Amino acid sequence: MVQAVAEALRGGRNYNVEYRVVRPTGEVRIVHSQGDVLRDESGRPRRMFGTVQDITERKRAEQRLLAQHTVTQTLAEVATLEEATPHILQAVCACLDWDLGVLWSLDRQAGVLRYVELWQKASVAAPHFAATSRASTFRPGVGLPGRVWASRAPAYIPDVVQDTNFPRALIAAREGLHAACGFPILLGGDVLGVMEFFSHERRQPDQDLLHMMATIGSQIGQFIERKRAEDALHQAQMELAHVARVVTLGELTASIAHEINQPLTAVVTNGAACLRWLQRDRPDLDEACAAVQRVVHEGRRASDVLTRIRGLVQRAPAALTPLHIQETIEEVLMLVRAEARRQHITLCTIFSDDVPHVLGDRVQVQQVLLNLVRNSMEAMSAVVDRPRELHVQTQRHALGGVLVSVKDSGIGLRAEEVEQMFEPFFSTKPGGMGMGLRISRAIVEAHGGQLWAIPNDDHGATFLFTLPTGAEDMG
């Protein structure tokens, strides 16, 4: 302020400054001062006109709004509280003029608050206070974090050095920390953690500040609740996806038994042939070896079928790897081929030669394909006046990646059903769960693709989905 007035008197600009005034009580006020210098004909200053205005409340209101906005924006942009914490501590310190902030998290099993994160301004030197905080825990009612935990309400200490219930008082005094404020992070009525902030100044309690801090604590609690709900929803979707796989496999028992029975029958036949070649008066070892080789081949074939079935029924996290989509489709069609023959359905595949590998989880992509193929087969079960045909096609997608389509000649879709089919619990089948297509869309979208349906021009419907390219074609 003195420098601005001196420059104005020397012929500089009119002054317009904001500065802080510290009262004898330690209270800080923010002042706005502006002035103009009136000069005579020779340019010498004759009079000075100006105003001085206390803008403390206005500035504090602006700072609090900025702090809340910054916290809200931070929580909207991050995925976890761990990622948000340093940004929140920094935002509150910067906007509300605190020098150091600490987050404590509740350890329910041990019944204590434990250190999580500390942030301090670059100009602040408090290494011993930081080190002591990192090594400390607090029980209900003990210290500032414990008091906030026990009361479930914000707390304010004008000077921690003079506070009898502040275990870190000696270290705070040594490093010049005085005023402190703490507030709880609440989820409903439960305390999940505590945030506390410190200043080198002595400050008197400010109820408006405490209310604002409580609001921030509620915001963080709501963020945690939302993330828990999202995690619970994701887990439920995974469980439903697993149930859908098991249900589908139950419906495919006959087809699976057929697929396993074929190689087992071949094993028995070739084993018997091998015995006949060996039991001759002059054993034919060449024929016996050939029969044994066929036994090994068919045994491996049966093992491959079981491996595919085991993969479908396992509850395992997604493992994105480059997939040969045509091979993946063929494996799924092998599971339904016997059922298709029983229902007089012709399975056709149209594979483009230039289709690259896609990036996906084999089990989950198979689940999507199996669900779409089964739906198409069921849609054709009532068709009697035309051939029952199911076409599975792959091609490069115009917008990148690979496009897979499953087209049937079934009963088709009404316009209002096209999007309804992907809503939870909507089903056109008697006794249907109404989750298969919803789960399939969630799986495809999690892979970075899209799944949709269109009615065919003549009969039936086509389901299409895209998958991103995972690697250059390795074939």
Residue, then its C-alpha position, 0 to 999 in steps of 0.5 A: m500500500v505504501q509503495a503504491v501511494a509513493e509511486a502515485l505521488r511520484g507521478g505514476r498511475n492512480y493506485n488501486v490495491e488490495y491488502r491484509v490488515v492484521r488486528p491486535t487480536g490476530e484477526v485478519r481483514i482484507v482492505h481495498s484502497q484506491g486513490d487519485v492525486l490532484r496536481d498543480e500546473s507544474g505537476r506537483p501533487r496538491r491533494m490526494f483523494g481516495t477510498v478505503q473499503d473493508i471487503t473481508e466478507r465479500k472476499r471470503a464469500e468468493q473464496r468459499l464459492l471458489a473452494q466449493h466449485t473446485v472440490t466439486q469439479t475435482l470430484a467430477e473428474v476423478a475415479t477414486l478418492e485417493e486420486a482426488t485427495p491431494h487436489i482437494l487439500q490443495a484447493v482448500c488451502a489455496c482458496l481459503d488461505w490455509d498453509l497445510g492440510v491433512l486427511w485422516s481415514l477411519d480404520r474401523q477394525a482398529g478403531v482409530l483414525r489413520y494418516v492418508e495424505l498431507w499437502q502443504k504450500a511450497s513456502v511452508a516448512a513444517p517437516h517435523f509436524a508432517a512426520t509426526s502426523r504420518a506416524s500418528t493415530f487418533r481415537p475418538g475425542v483425542g486431538l482435533p481429528g478425534r474431536v471431529w470424529a466423536s462430534r461428527a461436526p466441524a471444529y475450530i481451534p484459534d491457536v493449537v499451541q494453547d489447546t490442552n487437547f492437541p497432542r502435536a502442540l509442541i511440534a506445532a509451536r516449534e514450526g509456527l502453526h497456530a489456527a486449525c480447522g477440522f471437518p468430518i467426511l460423512l456418509g449418512g451418519d457415519v464418519l469415514g474420515v476427517m480433514e484438518f487444516f492449519s495456518h501460521e496465523r491465529r484466527q478467531p472461529d468463523q461459523d460460516l467457514l465451518h458450515m462451508m467445510a461441513t458442506i465439502g465433507s458431505q460432498i466427499g461423502q456423497f462421492i464415496e457413496r456414489k463410487r461404492a454404488e457404481d462398484a456394487l452395480h459393476q459387481a452385480q453386472m458381473e454376477l448376472a453375466h456369470v448367471a447368464r452364462v450358466v443358464t445358457l450352458g444349462e439350455l445347451t446341455a444336449s448340444i454339449a453332450h453331443e459335441i463331447n460324445q462324438p470324440l469319445t465315440a471315436v476314441v472307443t472305436n479307434g481303441a477297439a480297432c487298435l486291440r484287433w490289430l494287436q490281437r492278430d496272429r501277426p499284429d499289424l503295428d502300422e494300423a495299430c499306431a494309426a489307430v492310437q494316433r486317432v485316439v490321441h487326436e480325438g482325445r485332444r478334440a474332447s479336451d478342447v470342447l471341455t476347455r471352451i465350456r470351462g472358460l464360459v462357466q468360469r467367473a474370471p476378470a476380463a483379459l483383453t488379448p488379440l483374438h481371431i474373431q472367425e475362430t471365436i465364432e466357429e467355437v461358438l457355432m460348434l456348441v449350437r450346431a447339434e441344436a441347430r440341426r434338431q431345429h432344421i436351422t441352417l448355419c452360414t458364415i461369411f468371413s471377409d479375408d481382410v478382417p484383422h484380429v480384434l482386442g477382446d476377452r475370449v470368454q466374454v466375446q463368446q458369451v455375446l455371440l452365444n447369446l445372439v445366436r441363441n436368440s436368433m434360433e429361438a426367433m425362428s422356432a415358430v417359422v414354418d413357411r420359409p427356410r430357417e437360416l442364420h447368417v454370421q458375418t464379419q467385415r471391416h467396419a467403415l469407422g474402424g475395427v471389425l463389424v460382426s452381424v448375426k442375421d436370422s429369418g425369424i419373427g423379426l422386431r417391431a420398431e418400438e422393440v429395437e431399443q427396448m430389447f436392451e433395457p434391463f428385464f425386458s424380454t419378448k420370450p415367455g420366462g425370459m430373464g430380460m438381461g441377456l441383451r443388456i449384459s451383452r451390450a455392457i460387455v461390448e461397450a466395455h470393450g470399446g464397441q457398440l451393439w445394436a439391432i435392426p429389422n430386416d427388410d423381408h423377414g427376421a432381424t439382424f444384431l450387429f456389434t463392433l470390436p476394436t482392432g487389437a493387433e495387425d492380422m497375425g494370420 
